[in-house]
Amino acid sequence: MQEFASVVFSVMNGIPYLLNRNTWRDAAGSHYMAFAVRAYPWVGMNCWLWSAVFHARDTWLTERLDYHCATLMVVYSLFLGLVRTVPLATARAQRRLAVVVFGAMALHIAYMNIVKFDYGACGPLGYLWAQLTCSVCVGWNMAVSVAAVVINFAVWLVHCWRHWRPYTWKCLLVALGTISAGLLEVLDFPPVWGRLLDAHSLWHASTVPLGFLWYARGWEGRLRGNSLTKFACVHLRWGFLSDDLSWDRRVGNKLDV
């Protein structure tokens, strides 16, 4: 195993998605975001699975699966944010948005695999970033990922600003925490503790609690599945996305625009 700490933290990041894979499907019900949200746990599990595999064994295939699945997760969260913020209340409108958003992601992946797999070398955007910030160059994939994360949380924060609710602080905390944790990825440093921990593994560690804070599902009265899933639903009943959708259920599943 090449990067033990990163493997462990990647697995831990996938736990909230694994625990809630079935309960989310059942609880989404007739909510207008049901079409968009039901695939979310599988996107998350897929992302963190390939992250763990890549850090366990770095090969040509696992490297690409890690980067592209991570991009898919960020883009899918952006898709959910747009569906929620606009909002897009019909499955047809959501499918049209999906074509645009995931079509752009497909072009990015095509560029990475056909033109140049530029994730660390200094591409055009990376060079511009380095000149503006007096820092090291970042590659095309890093620049696209950072931009997608910033846009993603900007969209969610617009939704929170328009609809401030008792749980909205969770969205703000996840946004600030994710951007702060991303500094570990951009501002790299040499491994410590016998090369066990480095900036990348600590970045994965810092996102573990953010995943629960964002995603943990907790709709009362819909607890199904095994005892571990029930434990998570009862004791981790404070995920922002769960709170935001359950709010609509309490007010009759109406669009709050």
N, C-alpha and C positions, 0 to 999 in steps of 0.2 A: 504494500500500500504506500503510495507516494506522498500523500498529504493527509495524514490521519485526522488532524484537527478539523480541516475543511470538510472531510467526509462526515464526521460526527455532527458538525454544525449544519451541514446541508440536510442531513436526515432530520434533525430537530426542526428545521424550518418547514419541512413537509408535514409535520405532525398535525397542525390544525386543519389542513386540507384532507388528510387521511381520515381523521376522526369525524369529519362532517360531510363526507362524500355522499352518504345516503340521506341523512337528515335534511340536507339542503334541497335535495331533489323532491322530498315529500313536502317540505314546508313552503317551497316557492309557490305552490298552488296556482291560483289564477292571477297573481300579481303581474303587472304589466312588464316587469323585468324578468319574469320566469324564463322566457326564451334565452335571454342573455346570461343569466346567472347560473343556470344548471350545469353548464360546462366548466364553470370557474374552478371547482375543487380538482377536477381532472387536469386542467391546465397547470395548477399549482403543483400537484403531485408529480406530473411529468417534468416540470422544470427542476424541482429539487432532486428527483431521481437521477437525472442526467448530470446534475451538478455533483452529486455524490460519486457517480460512476467515473466521471472525468477526473475528479481529484484522487480517486483510488488508482486509476490507470490512465495516463495521458496518451491517447493515440490520435491519429488523424480523424477518425470517426467520432470519438467521444468528445474531442475538442469542439467540433462543429455542432454536435448535438447540444452541448452545454451552452454555447453562445446563442444558438438560434432558439432554443427552448426558453432561455432567460428573456430574450427579446419578445417572444410570444407572450410570456406572462405579463410583461410591462405593457405591451400593446393591448392585451385583453383587458387589463385593468383600465386603460385609457378608454377602450370601447365601452366598458360598463359605466365609466364616469360620464361619457357623452350621452349615453342612453338615459342616465339618471338626471343629468343637468339640463338637457334641452327642454323637456324630456321627450323621448320617442315612445309613444304608448302602444304602438302596433308592431307585431312581429314583422310585418312587411317593411316598415320603416327601419327597423333594427337590422334586417337583412341587407338593405341597401347601404346602410352605414358600414356594416361588416365588410361588404365588397370593397368599399373605399379604403377603410383602415387596414384590413388584412392584405389588400392588394398592394398598398404601399410597403407593408412589411415584406411581402413576397419579392418586390423589386429590390429591397435592401438585401435580402438573403441571396437573390440571384447575383447581385453585384459582388457580394462577399465570396461566392463560390465560383463564379465564372470569370469575373474581371480580376479581383484581387482580394485575398483574405486578409484584410487590413484591420487588425484589432489592436496592434500595439505600435506599429510603425507610424511615423509622422505623416498623416494625410493632410489634405488642404485645410480641413476644419481644425485638425489637431495643431497644425502649424500656427493658424490664426489664434487659437486659444493660448498657445505657448507664448506668442508675442504679446498678447493682451495681459496675461497674468504673470509673465516672467517665470514660467514653470516649464516642466518637461512636456514633450509632445504626447498627444494621445491619438490613437488611431481612429479610423472612420467608425468602426463598430462602437468604440467607447463614446465618441461624440454623439452618435445617433442614440445610444442607450441613455446617456445623460439628458439629452434633449427630450426624449420620450418620457423619462421619469419626471422632469420638471413640468412638462405640459400636462402629464397625467395628474399630478397633484394640484396644479393650477386649476384644472377643470373641477376636481373634487372640492377645492377650496371655494370656488365660485358657488357651487351648490350649497356649501355650508354657510357662506356669507348670506345667500339669499334666504336660507331656511335655518336660522340658528335655533337649535334645540338643545335640551339638557345634556345630550351625549356628544355634541359636536366637537367638544374639546379633544375627543379621541382622534378625530380626523386630523386636527391641527398637530397633535403630538406625533402621529404616525408620519405626517408629511415632514415635520422638522427632524424627526428621528431618522427617517430614510435619507434625507439630504445630508444630515450630519454624518451618518454612517458611511455614505458614499465618499466622504473625504478620505477615509481609510484606503479606498480603492485608487483614488487619484493621487493622493500624497503617500506614496509607498515608502516602506522602511525595511531594513534587513530583518531576517528572522531572529527570534529571541527564544530563550528557554530550550537550548539545544536544537534549534531549528524547528521546533514543534509548532510555534505560533509565528505568523507573519501578518502583514496588514490585510491580506486577502481573507485569511481564516478569521481574523477578528471582525472583519466586515460581515462575514456570514454569522458570527456569533451575535453581533449587535442587532441583527434583523430578526432573531428568533422571537423575542417578546413582541416585536412590532407586528409579526404575523398573527399572533393571537389577538392582539388589540384591534387589528383591522378585521379579522375574518371569523373569529370564534362565534359560532351560531348559538342563539339562545331564545328561541320562541317557546314560551311556556305551553304545555299541553300537547306538544308534538314530538315528545321524546320517544324515539324508536331505535332499534338496533341493539348492539351488545352493551354490556355494562360499562365498558370503557367509553363508548360514545355518549352514554347517558351521563357519566361522570363529567365529561368535558362540557356537555350542554348545560349542566346544572352549575358547575363551579367556575366555568369560564364564560359566564353569561354577560359579556361586556364588549363584544366586537362591534366596531362602528357600523360595518355594513349590515350586520344583523339588526342592530338597533334602528338603522335608517329604514329598512324595509318593513320591520315589524311596526314602526310608527304608522306607516300607511295602512297596515292591516287593522290597526286599532281605530283609524278614522274612516274605515269603510273602503280601503283600497282606491281612494280617489287621488287624482293627480294634484300634487301640491305645487302649483306654479305661480 
